Amino acid sequence: MARVELPGFDTLRYLAEHDPERLEHLRNALTEMLIARSPAESQQRLRGLQFQINARIKLAPNPIAACIAVSAMMHDTLEQLQRTLCEGADDEITVPASARIIPFRQRS
């Protein structure tokens, strides 16, 4: 797979200030390339996440608010992960000693 080079900081800043539509197009194209390179089993989840990110960006009144909204999404996700890791470590997994097996009925 070929490595994609991002434009330099000054170029990205110029696009943000003078051609935000072109910057948005670049963001979408690079995001789609990244998702397409991901394992097939992850792509649907990544597209769903990108949909949520795009919705937050569209709802934001300005670029700073969009950045804060996406950052808040990341913090919420990391907080959930931390909570799961910490709480999950204390939980004991109990495996039943025996189980009753119920056979399926044969189809006619």
Backbone as CSV, one residue per row, in Angstrom:
resi,resn,N_x,N_y,N_z,CA_x,CA_y,CA_z,C_x,C_y,C_z
1,MET,0.831,-1.184,0.000,0.000,0.000,0.000,0.872,1.243,0.000
2,ALA,0.517,2.159,-0.844,1.278,3.406,-0.937,0.940,4.304,0.244
3,ARG,1.941,4.958,0.741,1.755,5.890,1.848,1.295,7.233,1.283
4,VAL,0.287,7.816,1.894,-0.250,9.099,1.457,0.373,10.198,2.300
5,GLU,0.948,11.170,1.652,1.554,12.303,2.354,0.511,13.410,2.524
6,LEU,0.388,13.869,3.744,-0.476,15.021,4.001,0.207,16.288,3.523
7,PRO,-0.569,17.264,3.092,0.041,18.567,2.805,0.655,19.122,4.086
8,GLY,1.574,20.022,3.954,2.207,20.645,5.108,1.237,21.499,5.912
9,PHE,1.658,21.840,7.112,0.815,22.626,8.008,0.381,23.942,7.366
10,ASP,1.320,24.647,6.741,0.983,25.945,6.142,-0.058,25.791,5.043
11,THR,0.044,24.726,4.265,-0.940,24.474,3.204,-2.309,24.192,3.812
12,LEU,-2.343,23.358,4.852,-3.617,23.057,5.505,-4.222,24.309,6.131
13,ARG,-3.395,25.135,6.741,-3.888,26.377,7.324,-4.446,27.302,6.240
14,TYR,-3.736,27.390,5.117,-4.209,28.210,4.007,-5.579,27.718,3.530
15,LEU,-5.708,26.401,3.360,-6.994,25.836,2.929,-8.091,26.148,3.942
16,ALA,-7.786,26.013,5.230,-8.781,26.295,6.264,-9.246,27.742,6.208
17,GLU,-8.327,28.647,5.926,-8.666,30.070,5.909,-9.282,30.525,4.594
18,HIS,-8.839,29.953,3.459,-9.235,30.475,2.154,-10.079,29.528,1.301
19,ASP,-10.016,28.232,1.571,-10.761,27.275,0.748,-11.237,26.100,1.609
20,PRO,-12.136,26.391,2.570,-12.569,25.332,3.488,-13.263,24.162,2.785
21,GLU,-13.908,24.413,1.655,-14.557,23.322,0.922,-13.522,22.331,0.396
22,ARG,-12.413,22.838,-0.092,-11.344,21.963,-0.583,-10.711,21.174,0.573
23,LEU,-10.558,21.823,1.714,-10.032,21.136,2.895,-10.991,20.024,3.333
24,GLU,-12.281,20.297,3.313,-13.287,19.292,3.668,-13.248,18.124,2.685
25,HIS,-13.097,18.427,1.417,-12.982,17.373,0.406,-11.752,16.503,0.681
26,LEU,-10.636,17.127,1.014,-9.411,16.390,1.345,-9.631,15.509,2.569
27,ARG,-10.271,16.056,3.600,-10.552,15.292,4.821,-11.404,14.061,4.512
28,ASN,-12.449,14.260,3.719,-13.324,13.139,3.360,-12.591,12.091,2.529
29,ALA,-11.778,12.531,1.580,-11.047,11.592,0.730,-10.044,10.781,1.545
30,LEU,-9.302,11.436,2.418,-8.326,10.724,3.241,-9.003,9.773,4.223
31,THR,-10.130,10.201,4.772,-10.878,9.336,5.694,-11.378,8.098,4.972
32,GLU,-11.918,8.285,3.781,-12.423,7.143,3.009,-11.285,6.198,2.639
33,MET,-10.117,6.735,2.292,-8.970,5.883,1.980,-8.570,5.056,3.201
34,LEU,-8.571,5.674,4.363,-8.207,4.966,5.587,-9.206,3.855,5.898
35,ILE,-10.490,4.153,5.769,-11.517,3.136,6.029,-11.397,1.998,5.023
36,ALA,-11.167,2.323,3.764,-11.043,1.293,2.720,-9.848,0.377,2.972
37,ARG,-8.801,0.884,3.591,-7.612,0.082,3.902,-7.785,-0.755,5.169
38,SER,-8.819,-0.484,5.930,-9.045,-1.196,7.184,-9.581,-2.592,6.908
39,PRO,-9.461,-3.496,7.883,-10.028,-4.841,7.702,-11.527,-4.763,7.414
40,ALA,-11.993,-5.644,6.573,-13.399,-5.631,6.142,-14.358,-5.658,7.329
41,GLU,-14.001,-6.425,8.367,-14.900,-6.541,9.520,-14.982,-5.255,10.341
42,SER,-14.083,-4.321,10.130,-14.093,-3.039,10.854,-14.730,-1.906,10.060
43,GLN,-14.886,-2.075,8.774,-15.304,-0.963,7.918,-16.693,-0.430,8.244
44,GLN,-17.647,-1.301,8.518,-18.999,-0.816,8.818,-18.989,0.023,10.095
45,ARG,-18.281,-0.436,11.105,-18.189,0.320,12.365,-17.499,1.661,12.145
46,LEU,-16.429,1.668,11.344,-15.714,2.913,11.068,-16.580,3.892,10.283
47,ARG,-17.357,3.382,9.327,-18.251,4.269,8.567,-19.342,4.853,9.472
48,GLY,-19.833,4.042,10.381,-20.824,4.541,11.341,-20.241,5.619,12.237
49,LEU,-19.027,5.401,12.693,-18.348,6.393,13.521,-18.096,7.672,12.724
50,GLN,-17.678,7.524,11.471,-17.445,8.709,10.641,-18.742,9.471,10.388
51,PHE,-19.855,8.754,10.256,-21.155,9.400,10.104,-21.457,10.264,11.332
52,GLN,-21.202,9.713,12.533,-21.441,10.476,13.764,-20.535,11.703,13.832
53,ILE,-19.281,11.534,13.459,-18.346,12.666,13.470,-18.805,13.745,12.495
54,ASN,-19.172,13.344,11.285,-19.642,14.311,10.286,-20.883,15.050,10.764
55,ALA,-21.780,14.339,11.449,-22.999,14.982,11.966,-22.649,16.029,13.014
56,ARG,-21.724,15.700,13.911,-21.304,16.669,14.934,-20.669,17.892,14.286
57,ILE,-19.859,17.668,13.263,-19.200,18.778,12.577,-20.231,19.674,11.904
58,LYS,-21.230,19.068,11.250,-22.267,19.869,10.570,-23.103,20.678,11.541
59,LEU,-23.351,20.123,12.718,-24.179,20.823,13.700,-23.439,21.965,14.391
60,ALA,-22.122,21.935,14.337,-21.328,22.962,15.023,-21.436,24.303,14.289
61,PRO,-21.544,25.388,15.038,-21.675,26.703,14.405,-20.379,27.243,13.802
62,ASN,-19.228,26.683,14.216,-17.949,27.152,13.684,-16.904,26.044,13.850
63,PRO,-15.757,26.181,13.211,-14.739,25.120,13.283,-14.232,24.811,14.697
64,ILE,-14.128,25.812,15.542,-13.669,25.564,16.914,-14.696,24.726,17.670
65,ALA,-15.961,25.051,17.500,-17.023,24.271,18.150,-17.029,22.837,17.617
66,ALA,-16.755,22.672,16.325,-16.685,21.326,15.745,-15.547,20.538,16.375
67,CYS,-14.403,21.182,16.524,-13.237,20.536,17.143,-13.548,20.118,18.575
68,ILE,-14.204,20.983,19.314,-14.557,20.688,20.702,-15.557,19.530,20.756
69,ALA,-16.525,19.520,19.845,-17.526,18.447,19.832,-16.893,17.090,19.536
70,VAL,-15.996,17.043,18.555,-15.327,15.786,18.215,-14.395,15.364,19.350
71,SER,-13.723,16.324,19.954,-12.862,16.024,21.089,-13.677,15.450,22.253
72,ALA,-14.846,16.000,22.484,-15.718,15.486,23.550,-16.141,14.052,23.255
73,MET,-16.407,13.746,21.977,-16.737,12.366,21.605,-15.591,11.427,21.969
74,MET,-14.370,11.843,21.661,-13.207,11.008,21.964,-13.052,10.819,23.466
75,HIS,-13.226,11.890,24.232,-13.098,11.783,25.681,-14.161,10.858,26.261
76,ASP,-15.387,10.953,25.761,-16.463,10.071,26.232,-16.127,8.608,25.961
77,THR,-15.609,8.335,24.770,-15.257,6.967,24.408,-14.116,6.446,25.281
78,LEU,-13.108,7.265,25.497,-12.003,6.849,26.358,-12.460,6.635,27.793
79,GLU,-13.377,7.462,28.255,-13.913,7.293,29.610,-14.670,5.977,29.726
80,GLN,-15.464,5.646,28.708,-16.182,4.364,28.704,-15.201,3.197,28.711
81,LEU,-14.160,3.291,27.900,-13.153,2.237,27.843,-12.468,2.076,29.201
82,GLN,-12.082,3.184,29.804,-11.429,3.127,31.105,-12.345,2.495,32.141
83,ARG,-13.610,2.902,32.146,-14.575,2.357,33.105,-14.735,0.851,32.897
84,THR,-14.830,0.428,31.644,-14.979,-0.991,31.337,-13.754,-1.780,31.776
85,LEU,-12.576,-1.240,31.494,-11.348,-1.933,31.886,-11.216,-2.030,33.409
86,CYS,-11.520,-0.959,34.100,-11.388,-0.954,35.564,-12.447,-1.820,36.229
87,GLU,-13.688,-1.692,35.820,-14.770,-2.465,36.430,-14.704,-3.922,36.016
88,GLY,-14.302,-4.168,34.772,-14.224,-5.539,34.276,-13.152,-6.339,34.984
89,ALA,-12.091,-5.679,35.447,-10.998,-6.376,36.122,-11.451,-6.926,37.466
90,ASP,-12.436,-6.311,38.104,-12.913,-6.765,39.408,-13.958,-7.869,39.309
91,ASP,-14.600,-7.984,38.167,-15.667,-8.974,38.016,-15.087,-10.364,37.815
92,GLU,-15.636,-11.301,38.540,-15.266,-12.698,38.362,-16.219,-13.303,37.339
93,ILE,-15.671,-14.036,36.411,-16.508,-14.724,35.428,-16.836,-16.092,36.004
94,THR,-18.119,-16.349,36.167,-18.532,-17.640,36.708,-19.019,-18.517,35.567
95,VAL,-18.501,-19.716,35.542,-18.888,-20.695,34.529,-19.744,-21.733,35.228
96,PRO,-20.954,-21.992,34.710,-21.795,-22.988,35.370,-21.123,-24.363,35.345
97,ALA,-21.315,-25.100,36.424,-20.698,-26.428,36.533,-21.323,-27.405,35.539
98,SER,-22.596,-27.245,35.280,-23.258,-28.121,34.308,-24.382,-27.346,33.642
99,ALA,-24.847,-27.883,32.551,-25.929,-27.238,31.818,-26.823,-28.314,31.221
100,ARG,-28.079,-27.982,31.067,-29.026,-28.897,30.444,-29.046,-28.594,28.960
101,ILE,-28.827,-29.599,28.140,-28.806,-29.424,26.695,-30.175,-29.791,26.149
102,ILE,-30.753,-28.862,25.402,-32.071,-29.071,24.827,-31.895,-29.316,23.333
103,PRO,-32.279,-30.473,22.826,-32.087,-30.760,21.397,-33.092,-29.988,20.535
104,PHE,-32.665,-29.623,19.315,-33.572,-28.999,18.351,-34.540,-30.056,17.832
105,ARG,-35.752,-29.610,17.511,-36.709,-30.517,16.898,-36.322,-30.707,15.438
106,GLN,-36.525,-31.905,14.949,-36.234,-32.204,13.547,-37.322,-31.583,12.676
107,ARG,-36.907,-30.993,11.562,-37.878,-30.443,10.608,-38.427,-31.579,9.762
108,SER,-39.681,-31.441,9.394,-40.296,-32.488,8.545,-40.005,-32.250,7.094
